[in-house]
Structure formats: C-alpha cells, structure tokens
C-alpha cells in the first residue's frame, strides 16, 4: 500500500510540474516502520486482547476476594469498550469495502 501512495504522489508531482515548469513541493510523509493501516489495526487488536485478559484476571481476583469491586468493574468496562472499538472499526472497514465494490468501473 505505501508503494501505491508513493506512486500517486510522484504522478501528482509530475502533473503539477508540467503546468508551471517548476517542480512541485514534496510533501513530508511519515514512513516509520509499522505506521501503515494494517499495523495500526493489529496493534489495536493486540491492545483489545490484553484488556480482555486484564478484565478476566481482575474478575478472578474479585471472586477470590483479592480485588476491590470497583477495580473489577473498571477492568471489565475497559475490556468491553476496547472490544466495541475494534468491532466498530471492523464494521467501518467492511462498509468501505462494500462501497468500493459497488463503484462503477
């Protein structure tokens, strides 16, 4: 995917320079490793899984009487919110994919 974006930017610079005779400015793009969309989604899923594990651990501690009820509720609530965020992103990605598929060529 980053290669396609770079190709599009190069094509844009070519088109812009042909009209004015001067090279178009080169925009700064963050090319840090792991900065693509797939890495972001993977990281978000990993964080959601970790929040789920923490919620389960706090629940077990609460049942054993080793944790405060408010800590258990906060950990479970955090896991639930994290899962809802992942599901929301998944739904939006599927919706975007379906819209792209419906586009006329």
C-alpha positions as CSV (number, residue, x, y, z in Angstrom):
1,X,0.0,0.0,0.0
2,X,2.7,2.6,0.8
3,X,4.2,2.0,-2.7
4,X,0.9,2.8,-4.3
5,X,0.7,6.1,-2.3
6,X,4.2,7.0,-3.3
7,X,3.4,6.3,-7.0
8,X,0.3,8.5,-6.7
9,X,2.4,11.3,-5.2
10,X,5.0,11.0,-7.9
11,X,2.3,11.2,-10.6
12,X,0.9,14.3,-8.9
13,X,4.3,16.0,-8.7
14,X,4.8,15.2,-12.4
15,X,1.5,16.7,-13.4
16,X,2.0,19.8,-11.2
17,X,5.5,20.4,-12.6
18,X,4.3,20.2,-16.2
19,X,1.8,23.0,-15.7
20,X,4.2,25.5,-14.1
21,X,7.6,24.4,-15.4
22,X,8.9,24.2,-11.8
23,X,8.9,21.1,-9.6
24,X,6.1,20.7,-7.2
25,X,6.8,20.7,-3.5
26,X,7.4,17.3,-2.0
27,X,5.1,16.6,1.0
28,X,6.6,15.0,4.1
29,X,5.2,11.6,4.8
30,X,5.8,9.6,7.9
31,X,7.5,6.4,6.7
32,X,8.2,4.9,10.1
33,X,8.0,1.1,10.3
34,X,4.6,0.0,11.5
35,X,2.8,3.2,10.5
36,X,0.5,1.6,8.0
37,X,-3.2,0.9,8.5
38,X,-2.6,-2.9,8.9
39,X,-0.1,-2.3,11.7
40,X,-2.5,0.1,13.4
41,X,-5.3,-2.4,13.3
42,X,-3.0,-5.2,14.5
43,X,-1.9,-3.0,17.4
44,X,-5.5,-2.1,18.3
45,X,-6.5,-5.8,18.3
46,X,-3.5,-6.7,20.5
47,X,-4.4,-4.0,23.0
48,X,-8.0,-5.2,23.0
49,X,-6.9,-8.8,23.7
50,X,-4.7,-7.5,26.5
51,X,-7.6,-5.5,28.0
52,X,-9.7,-8.7,27.9
53,X,-7.0,-10.7,29.7
54,X,-6.7,-8.0,32.3
55,X,-10.5,-8.0,32.8
56,X,-10.5,-11.7,33.2
57,X,-7.6,-11.6,35.7
58,X,-9.4,-8.9,37.7
59,X,-12.6,-10.8,37.7
60,X,-10.8,-13.9,39.0
61,X,-9.1,-11.8,41.7
62,X,-12.5,-10.3,42.6
63,X,-14.1,-13.8,43.0
64,X,-11.1,-14.8,45.2
65,X,-11.6,-11.7,47.3
66,X,-8.2,-10.2,46.4
67,X,-9.5,-7.2,44.4
68,X,-11.9,-4.4,45.0
69,X,-15.2,-4.5,43.2
70,X,-14.6,-1.1,41.6
71,X,-11.3,-2.3,40.2
72,X,-13.0,-5.3,38.7
73,X,-15.8,-3.2,37.2
74,X,-13.3,-0.8,35.7
75,X,-11.2,-3.6,34.1
76,X,-14.2,-5.3,32.6
77,X,-15.6,-2.0,31.4
78,X,-12.2,-1.2,29.7
79,X,-12.2,-4.6,28.0
80,X,-15.8,-4.1,26.8
81,X,-15.0,-0.6,25.4
82,X,-11.9,-1.9,23.7
83,X,-13.9,-4.7,22.1
84,X,-16.6,-2.3,20.9
85,X,-14.0,-0.1,19.3
86,X,-12.4,-3.0,17.4
87,X,-15.9,-4.1,16.2
88,X,-16.7,-0.6,15.2
89,X,-13.5,-0.3,13.1
90,X,-14.2,-3.7,11.6
91,X,-17.7,-2.7,10.6
92,X,-16.5,0.6,9.0
93,X,-13.8,-1.3,7.0
94,X,-16.4,-3.8,5.7
95,X,-18.7,-0.9,4.9
96,X,-16.0,0.9,2.9
97,X,-15.0,-2.3,1.1
98,X,-18.7,-2.8,0.1
99,X,-18.9,0.8,-1.2
100,X,-15.7,0.3,-3.2
101,X,-17.1,-3.0,-4.7
102,X,-20.3,-1.1,-5.8
103,X,-18.4,1.6,-7.6
104,X,-18.8,1.5,-11.4
105,X,-15.7,1.0,-13.3
